[in-house]
Every structure is written in C-alpha cells, then in structure tokens.
C-alpha cells in the first residue's frame, strides 16, 4: 500500500465529518446514528440527501455548498478517495456534510425509516454482466433498501455515462410502474443540464473527454416498500453481456 494512501487513511481518522465503523460494528447491529442523524450529528431538522458511491465527494460537496439548508452525506467504501471530500468539508467548516465509509449493501444499518429525503447515484459501476444485475445500484434489491430509508415522496437521481445502466434503470421503472420525472439520454447535448447537473465528477470529466453522452434519470418509488417480492432478476429481455458498451 502506498504511503499516500496510508497518510490519507490516518488523516481520515481526524475528520469529524467522517464516519467509518469497523465491519463487525455494523454487520451484527445498527449504527448508533441510525434514526438519529438530525439530533445527534447535524443538530438540525433539515432534509438529508445521500450520495451513494460518492468517490471523491464532488457532488456531496458541491450540493452542500449550493444549499446550506439541507444536509448531505456521501457514502463509499474507498477511504483514500473519500479523503478529498472530507478534507474539503473540514477545511471549509461545512456543518451540513458527512461521509460514511461502508459498503452500500450495509446502508440500512445507518439510516432509519423515512430518514432520507433524496438520493443521488453518480457514475456507479454499471455491472454489465447479467449475472451481476443484482449488484446494480438501481436493481430491485437496492430499491427495497432505499424504500425503507426514503420518505414516500422522496426522489432518486441517477447520473451515468452508461447507456446500458440507463436503459436497465428505465426497464426497472417500467417493470414496477414507478413515477419518473426525468429520463434524458444526453443532458449536455440536449441542453437539459442545469447548474446542479453540470457539477462534474472526476469520472464524468473523463467520460466527456471521450465523447460519451451523460444520461440523467430522476424517479420515485411510488410508495412501494418491497421490490424483492417480485420474482424478477432485473434482466432486460434483449440484454447481452457487452463489455464494449462502456468503451
């Protein structure tokens, strides 16, 4: 492991905005902040927004700067990447920002029923192979987790360069009859990108330089709570394992 990573891991331990529990701490029990983020961490009643797979936290930081009346939490497992966002939040004394280092599979250990107002999913791994469909962050498996945390009228935002994940998410939305506010295949080419959607992550900048269109989907869960009850593996009828789809 490089010295730079070790330095970042050590510095992460000093950031008040960084929550990084041991595996055993959340594997067998809920985190103490679950259901208590407002009073125990943010010390206000402002809405809470999650960024899942936040990477360096570009969206978490940018959105928190634009809207100080909302609380923002970035979630990722890569501590060396999250260091950048946590350091920025610390240096700028941003009181409406937190970062949680954990696998998204454990997300329900951190947030209580209806505790989250909005979710952002920014450039996640599209998990192209069919056998990994359940790993996609818009799969029915993950939607079931989000449904237990998200308030009934809350929204999920997906921003991705992957046309495959964009189409898969559209198929999930149609399969479960979910309300969809926006489904745009090329936010820059169509002129749809506003100030918020124009925030660029490191991955997005790389994709744009390669000429890939950026898609955006905003949808809700329509009050549904359990998506796993449906016997559906999330596969698209015409889906093929295409490793070239992201090249």
C-alpha positions as CSV (number, residue, x, y, z in Angstrom):
1,X,0.0,0.0,0.0
2,X,1.4,3.4,-1.0
3,X,2.5,6.0,1.6
4,X,0.0,8.5,0.2
5,X,-2.9,6.1,0.9
6,X,-1.7,5.4,4.4
7,X,-1.4,9.1,5.1
8,X,-5.0,9.7,3.8
9,X,-6.3,6.8,6.0
10,X,-4.6,8.3,9.0
11,X,-6.0,11.8,8.3
12,X,-9.5,10.4,7.8
13,X,-9.5,9.4,11.5
14,X,-9.1,13.1,12.4
15,X,-12.1,14.3,10.4
16,X,-15.3,14.9,12.5
17,X,-17.4,14.6,9.3
18,X,-16.0,11.1,8.5
19,X,-17.9,8.0,9.9
20,X,-16.1,4.8,9.3
21,X,-17.2,1.9,11.6
22,X,-15.5,-1.4,11.8
23,X,-17.1,-4.2,9.8
24,X,-18.2,-6.1,12.9
25,X,-19.8,-2.9,14.3
26,X,-22.5,-2.8,11.6
27,X,-22.6,-6.4,10.5
28,X,-24.4,-7.6,13.6
29,X,-26.1,-4.4,14.7
30,X,-27.3,-1.0,13.5
31,X,-25.0,2.0,13.8
32,X,-25.9,4.3,16.7
33,X,-26.6,7.2,14.3
34,X,-29.4,5.2,12.6
35,X,-32.6,7.2,13.0
36,X,-30.7,10.0,14.9
37,X,-28.8,11.9,12.3
38,X,-30.8,15.1,12.8
39,X,-30.3,15.4,16.5
40,X,-27.0,13.6,17.1
41,X,-24.9,14.7,14.1
42,X,-26.3,17.6,12.2
43,X,-28.1,19.2,15.1
44,X,-31.0,20.5,12.9
45,X,-34.1,19.2,11.3
46,X,-33.1,20.0,7.7
47,X,-33.7,17.4,4.9
48,X,-31.0,14.7,4.4
49,X,-29.6,13.9,1.0
50,X,-27.4,10.8,0.2
51,X,-24.8,10.4,-2.5
52,X,-24.2,6.7,-3.0
53,X,-20.8,5.7,-4.4
54,X,-19.6,9.3,-3.8
55,X,-16.0,8.7,-4.7
56,X,-14.1,11.9,-4.0
57,X,-17.4,13.5,-2.9
58,X,-17.6,16.1,-5.7
59,X,-21.4,16.1,-5.7
60,X,-21.7,15.9,-2.0
61,X,-19.6,19.0,-1.5
62,X,-21.0,20.9,-4.5
63,X,-24.6,20.4,-3.5
64,X,-23.9,21.2,0.2
65,X,-22.3,24.5,-0.8
66,X,-25.2,25.4,-3.0
67,X,-27.9,24.5,-0.5
68,X,-26.8,25.0,3.2
69,X,-30.3,24.4,4.3
70,X,-30.0,20.7,3.5
71,X,-27.7,18.0,5.0
72,X,-25.6,15.9,2.6
73,X,-24.0,12.5,3.3
74,X,-21.6,10.8,0.9
75,X,-21.3,7.1,1.0
76,X,-18.5,5.0,-0.4
77,X,-16.1,2.2,0.6
78,X,-12.9,3.8,-0.9
79,X,-11.4,5.7,2.0
80,X,-8.5,7.1,0.0
81,X,-10.9,8.7,-2.4
82,X,-13.4,10.0,0.2
83,X,-10.4,11.7,1.9
84,X,-10.6,14.5,-0.7
85,X,-14.3,15.3,0.1
86,X,-13.8,15.0,3.9
87,X,-10.8,17.2,3.8
88,X,-12.6,19.9,1.8
89,X,-15.6,19.8,4.2
90,X,-13.3,20.1,7.1
91,X,-11.2,23.0,5.7
92,X,-14.3,24.9,4.7
93,X,-16.0,24.1,8.1
94,X,-19.1,22.8,6.3
95,X,-21.5,21.7,9.0
96,X,-24.0,20.2,6.6
97,X,-21.7,17.5,5.3
98,X,-20.9,13.9,6.4
99,X,-19.1,11.0,4.8
100,X,-19.8,7.3,5.7
101,X,-17.3,4.7,4.7
102,X,-19.2,1.5,4.2
103,X,-20.4,-0.9,1.5
104,X,-23.8,0.2,0.1
105,X,-25.1,-3.3,0.9
106,X,-25.0,-2.2,4.5
107,X,-26.7,1.1,4.0
108,X,-29.8,0.1,6.1
109,X,-27.6,-0.2,9.2
110,X,-27.1,3.6,9.1
111,X,-30.5,5.1,8.2
112,X,-33.9,4.7,9.7
113,X,-37.3,4.6,8.1
114,X,-38.1,7.8,6.2
115,X,-34.9,9.5,7.4
116,X,-33.7,10.3,3.9
117,X,-35.3,12.9,1.6
118,X,-33.3,12.3,-1.6
119,X,-30.7,10.0,-3.1
120,X,-28.1,10.7,-5.7
121,X,-26.3,7.9,-7.6
122,X,-23.4,9.3,-9.6
123,X,-21.5,7.2,-12.1
124,X,-21.7,3.9,-10.4
125,X,-20.2,0.7,-11.7
126,X,-22.8,-0.4,-14.3
127,X,-22.1,-4.1,-13.5
128,X,-22.5,-5.1,-17.2
129,X,-22.6,-8.8,-16.8
130,X,-26.2,-10.2,-16.4
131,X,-25.1,-12.4,-13.5
132,X,-24.2,-9.3,-11.6
133,X,-27.6,-7.5,-12.2
134,X,-28.4,-7.5,-8.5
135,X,-25.3,-5.5,-7.9
136,X,-26.5,-2.6,-9.9
137,X,-27.5,0.3,-7.6
138,X,-30.9,0.6,-9.3
139,X,-31.7,-3.1,-9.0
140,X,-34.9,-4.2,-7.2
141,X,-32.7,-5.5,-4.4
142,X,-31.2,-2.0,-3.7
143,X,-34.6,-0.3,-4.3
144,X,-36.0,-2.3,-1.4
145,X,-33.3,-0.9,0.8
146,X,-33.9,2.7,-0.4
147,X,-37.6,2.3,0.1
148,X,-37.2,1.7,3.8
149,X,-35.0,4.8,4.2
150,X,-36.5,7.2,1.7
151,X,-39.5,9.3,2.6
152,X,-42.6,8.3,0.5
153,X,-42.3,11.4,-1.8
154,X,-38.5,11.3,-2.0
155,X,-36.6,11.1,-5.3
156,X,-33.7,9.1,-6.6
157,X,-31.3,10.7,-9.1
158,X,-29.1,8.6,-11.4
159,X,-26.4,10.3,-13.4
160,X,-24.3,7.9,-15.6
161,X,-22.4,7.6,-18.8
162,X,-23.5,4.0,-19.2
163,X,-26.3,3.7,-21.7
164,X,-26.7,0.1,-20.5
165,X,-27.4,1.2,-16.9
166,X,-29.6,4.0,-18.1
167,X,-31.7,1.5,-20.2
168,X,-31.7,-1.0,-17.4
169,X,-33.0,1.6,-14.9
170,X,-35.7,2.6,-17.4
171,X,-36.8,-1.0,-17.6
172,X,-36.9,-1.3,-13.8
173,X,-39.0,1.8,-13.6
174,X,-41.4,0.5,-16.2
175,X,-41.5,-3.0,-14.7
176,X,-42.6,-1.7,-11.3
177,X,-44.7,1.2,-12.6
178,X,-42.6,3.8,-10.7
179,X,-43.2,7.6,-11.2
180,X,-40.4,9.0,-13.4
181,X,-39.9,12.8,-13.6
182,X,-37.0,12.9,-15.9
183,X,-35.3,10.4,-18.3
184,X,-32.8,12.2,-20.5
185,X,-30.3,10.3,-22.7
186,X,-27.9,13.2,-23.2
187,X,-28.1,16.1,-20.8
188,X,-25.4,18.2,-22.4
189,X,-26.3,17.5,-26.0
190,X,-30.0,18.3,-25.3
191,X,-29.2,21.4,-23.2
192,X,-31.0,20.0,-20.2
193,X,-28.1,20.2,-17.8
194,X,-28.7,23.0,-15.2
195,X,-26.3,24.3,-12.6
196,X,-26.7,21.2,-10.4
197,X,-26.5,18.6,-13.2
198,X,-23.4,20.4,-14.6
199,X,-21.4,19.5,-11.5
200,X,-18.7,17.2,-12.8
201,X,-17.1,14.3,-11.0
202,X,-13.6,13.1,-12.0
203,X,-15.2,10.1,-13.8
204,X,-17.6,12.3,-15.6
205,X,-14.9,14.6,-16.9
206,X,-13.0,11.6,-18.2
207,X,-16.2,10.3,-20.0
208,X,-16.9,13.6,-21.5
209,X,-13.3,13.9,-22.9
210,X,-14.0,10.5,-24.6
211,X,-17.2,11.9,-26.2
212,X,-19.6,9.8,-24.2
213,X,-23.1,11.3,-23.6
214,X,-24.2,11.7,-20.0
215,X,-27.6,10.4,-19.0
216,X,-29.9,11.5,-16.2
217,X,-32.9,9.8,-14.6
218,X,-35.0,11.2,-11.7
219,X,-37.7,8.9,-10.3
220,X,-39.6,8.0,-7.2
221,X,-40.6,4.7,-5.6
222,X,-44.4,5.4,-5.7
223,X,-44.9,4.3,-2.1
224,X,-43.8,0.8,-2.8
225,X,-41.7,-0.8,0.0
226,X,-40.6,-4.3,-1.0
227,X,-39.3,-4.8,-4.6
228,X,-37.8,-8.1,-3.8
229,X,-41.2,-9.7,-3.6
230,X,-41.3,-9.8,-7.4
231,X,-39.7,-12.8,-9.0
232,X,-37.6,-10.9,-11.5
233,X,-33.9,-11.0,-11.8
234,X,-33.7,-7.5,-13.3
235,X,-32.6,-8.8,-16.7
236,X,-33.6,-7.0,-19.9
237,X,-35.3,-9.1,-22.5
238,X,-32.8,-8.1,-25.1
239,X,-29.8,-7.7,-22.9
240,X,-26.5,-9.2,-23.8
241,X,-23.2,-9.2,-22.0
242,X,-21.4,-6.5,-23.8
243,X,-18.1,-5.5,-22.4
244,X,-17.7,-3.0,-25.2
245,X,-20.7,-1.0,-24.1
246,X,-18.6,1.2,-21.8
247,X,-15.6,1.5,-24.2
